């Protein structure tokens, strides 16, 4: 496995391709993500912090926090789908937040 990964990385570097580097995110962000200065951890952010990103208004941010409390924390962005957040706002929320602490290889 290690040799295969090294071969892929070497081939990409020699071929001039650039590989995206994702530091510490357990949940992958969309490939067209627009980077922001600092991303909020969705399982710790306050409603005011979420609203301050401009991704959602305060009322929606409060609904997100309530859902987080009801669920005992978010496992993925899929957990937010039940709030029916408009697609563009949902993307902006993903661009401005992260969900950490979930094992990427979890089979649960």
Buried (B, 14 or more C-beta within 10 A) or exposed (E): EEEEEEEEEEEEEEEEEEEEEEEEEBBEBEEEBEEBEEBBEBBEBEBEBBBBBEBBEEEBBBBBBEBBEEEEEBBEBEBBEEBEBEEEBBBBBBBBBBBBEBEEEEEE
